[in-house]
Amino acid sequence: MPDPQPLLNRTAVVTGASRGLGRSIAVALARAGARVACVGRDVEKLDETARLCGPAAILAPADVSLEADVARLAAHVAEHLGPAHILVNNAGVNLRKPVTEFTLEEWRWVLDSNLTSAFLCARAFIPQMIQNGWGRILNLTSIMSHVSLPGRAAYSSSKAGLLGLTRALALELAPHHITVNGISPGPFATEMNAALMNDPQANAAFLARLPLGEWGRPDDIGALAVYLCSDQARFITGTDIVIDGGWLAQ
Ligand SMILES: NC(=O)c1ccc[n+]([C@@H]2O[C@H](COP(=O)([O-])OP(=O)(O)OC[C@H]3O[C@@H](n4cnc5c(N)ncnc54)[C@H](OP(=O)(O)O)[C@@H]3O)[C@@H](O)[C@H]2O)c1
């Protein structure tokens, strides 16, 4: 019989837990027994996630692109849930337009939200994992870490960078029994893709390119996250697991 609560007594931090994939991952980790810190900026939505997670979850409002917020977050988690074992760097944004139309501020916003945030959170929580003698870091990379599309210069750059960070951290942290892996989703039905899904032409074009012919559902991702955070995945590090309806197989 598989263990129904493989993450019992683990403390997990999930960024971008207020909706979408982050919410699904937070709930899946909580069901697997973890105490979950739900991180994001929209406190009302974080509260909904925390309620779905159950009594062991806490709200941890923070903008993970800001150094001071992340320092406060790490102290808040250690104080209320104990030192973190698991960090899921899921917070992210997308801005789709031709590169010549990007302002420097917009470029930095995407890079700071998707890549610098993961660096800041890793730097803040790694000491807690070393203290625990065990750790798991999951980075929500993307099929856009591997391939790209027009209009994705900033997003693809940030996600390819995140894959590089994943590999570098895996090597650096292996001696501490901390594994670091990416999860690369393909197109999932979340708010990030609402504009595409609500545009009949863009929606049809995406579905035509997707071998499985439908958008991923946020609930498709939780079990994979739980597995990668479990002891069973102890020998998996420095890699990237693609969950994309077949997009990258073409
Ligand atoms: N959906 C897809 O098709 C897809 C495909 C590949 C990769 N991904 C990646 O998967 C992750 C989740 O995507 P999603 O589709 O669930 O997106 P989403 O529905 O737009 O949710 C994004 C989450 O990130 C949080 N966030 C953004 N900037 C933040 C910041 N500076 N500080 C704290 N939280 C921040 C948002 O929370 P607040 O607004 O409350 O701060 C929200 O909870 C992202 O990294 C995305 O790039 C998604």
The ligand as an SDF file (V2000), in Angstrom:
LIG
                    3D

 48 52  0  0  0  0  0  0  0  0999 V2000
   -0.3930   27.8840  -16.6670 N   0  0  0  0  0  0  0  0  0  0  0  0
    0.5020   27.4600  -17.5290 C   0  0  0  0  0  0  0  0  0  0  0  0
    0.1680   27.0910  -18.6630 O   0  0  0  0  0  0  0  0  0  0  0  0
    1.9610   27.3900  -17.1640 C   0  0  0  0  0  0  0  0  0  0  0  0
    2.8260   26.7710  -18.0680 C   0  0  0  0  0  0  0  0  0  0  0  0
    4.1820   26.7050  -17.7460 C   0  0  0  0  0  0  0  0  0  0  0  0
    4.6340   27.2250  -16.5560 C   0  0  0  0  0  0  0  0  0  0  0  0
    3.7740   27.8210  -15.7040 N   0  0  0  0  0  0  0  0  0  0  0  0
    4.3170   28.3890  -14.4740 C   0  0  0  0  0  0  0  0  0  0  0  0
    3.6510   27.8750  -13.3510 O   0  0  0  0  0  0  0  0  0  0  0  0
    3.5800   28.8730  -12.3320 C   0  0  0  0  0  0  0  0  0  0  0  0
    2.1260   29.0700  -11.9080 C   0  0  0  0  0  0  0  0  0  0  0  0
    1.3930   29.4950  -13.0450 O   0  0  0  0  0  0  0  0  0  0  0  0
   -0.1960   29.7020  -13.0380 P   0  0  0  0  0  0  0  0  0  0  0  0
   -0.6420   29.3550  -14.3850 O   0  0  0  0  0  0  0  0  0  0  0  0
   -0.8010   29.0490  -11.8510 O   0  0  0  0  0  0  0  0  0  0  0  0
   -0.2450   31.2990  -12.9110 O   0  0  0  0  0  0  0  0  0  0  0  0
   -1.3490   32.2640  -12.2670 P   0  0  0  0  0  0  0  0  0  0  0  0
   -2.6790   31.6300  -12.2250 O   0  0  0  0  0  0  0  0  0  0  0  0
   -1.1900   33.5720  -12.9750 O   0  0  0  0  0  0  0  0  0  0  0  0
   -0.8090   32.4230  -10.7700 O   0  0  0  0  0  0  0  0  0  0  0  0
    0.4100   33.0350  -10.5340 C   0  0  0  0  0  0  0  0  0  0  0  0
    0.6660   33.0580   -9.0440 C   0  0  0  0  0  0  0  0  0  0  0  0
    1.9170   33.7120   -8.8170 O   0  0  0  0  0  0  0  0  0  0  0  0
    1.7510   34.6650   -7.7770 C   0  0  0  0  0  0  0  0  0  0  0  0
    2.7390   35.7340   -7.9290 N   0  0  0  0  0  0  0  0  0  0  0  0
    3.1010   36.3860   -9.0600 C   0  0  0  0  0  0  0  0  0  0  0  0
    4.0460   37.3040   -8.7800 N   0  0  0  0  0  0  0  0  0  0  0  0
    4.2830   37.2040   -7.4530 C   0  0  0  0  0  0  0  0  0  0  0  0
    5.1510   37.8920   -6.5660 C   0  0  0  0  0  0  0  0  0  0  0  0
    5.9680   38.8540   -6.9880 N   0  0  0  0  0  0  0  0  0  0  0  0
    5.1430   37.5480   -5.2570 N   0  0  0  0  0  0  0  0  0  0  0  0
    4.3150   36.5760   -4.8160 C   0  0  0  0  0  0  0  0  0  0  0  0
    3.4750   35.8940   -5.6090 N   0  0  0  0  0  0  0  0  0  0  0  0
    3.4580   36.2150   -6.9050 C   0  0  0  0  0  0  0  0  0  0  0  0
    0.2970   35.1170   -7.8900 C   0  0  0  0  0  0  0  0  0  0  0  0
   -0.1710   35.4930   -6.6400 O   0  0  0  0  0  0  0  0  0  0  0  0
   -0.5860   36.9720   -6.1480 P   0  0  0  0  0  0  0  0  0  0  0  0
   -1.1910   37.6670   -7.3050 O   0  0  0  0  0  0  0  0  0  0  0  0
   -1.4860   36.7050   -4.9850 O   0  0  0  0  0  0  0  0  0  0  0  0
    0.7040   37.5820   -5.6970 O   0  0  0  0  0  0  0  0  0  0  0  0
   -0.3900   33.8080   -8.2800 C   0  0  0  0  0  0  0  0  0  0  0  0
   -0.7010   33.0630   -7.1230 O   0  0  0  0  0  0  0  0  0  0  0  0
    4.2240   30.1310  -12.9100 C   0  0  0  0  0  0  0  0  0  0  0  0
    5.5700   30.2020  -12.5270 O   0  0  0  0  0  0  0  0  0  0  0  0
    4.1280   29.8910  -14.4070 C   0  0  0  0  0  0  0  0  0  0  0  0
    5.1040   30.6010  -15.1320 O   0  0  0  0  0  0  0  0  0  0  0  0
    2.4420   27.9140  -15.9770 C   0  0  0  0  0  0  0  0  0  0  0  0
  1  2  1  0
  2  3  2  0
  2  4  1  0
  4  5  1  0
  4 48  2  0
  5  6  2  0
  6  7  1  0
  7  8  2  0
  8  9  1  0
  8 48  1  0
  9 10  1  0
  9 46  1  0
 10 11  1  0
 11 12  1  0
 11 44  1  0
 12 13  1  0
 13 14  1  0
 14 15  2  0
 14 16  1  0
 14 17  1  0
 17 18  1  0
 18 19  2  0
 18 20  1  0
 18 21  1  0
 21 22  1  0
 22 23  1  0
 23 24  1  0
 23 42  1  0
 24 25  1  0
 25 26  1  0
 25 36  1  0
 26 27  1  0
 26 35  1  0
 27 28  2  0
 28 29  1  0
 29 30  1  0
 29 35  2  0
 30 31  1  0
 30 32  2  0
 32 33  1  0
 33 34  2  0
 34 35  1  0
 36 37  1  0
 36 42  1  0
 37 38  1  0
 38 39  2  0
 38 40  1  0
 38 41  1  0
 42 43  1  0
 44 45  1  0
 44 46  1  0
 46 47  1  0
M  CHG  2   8   1  16  -1
M  END
$$$$
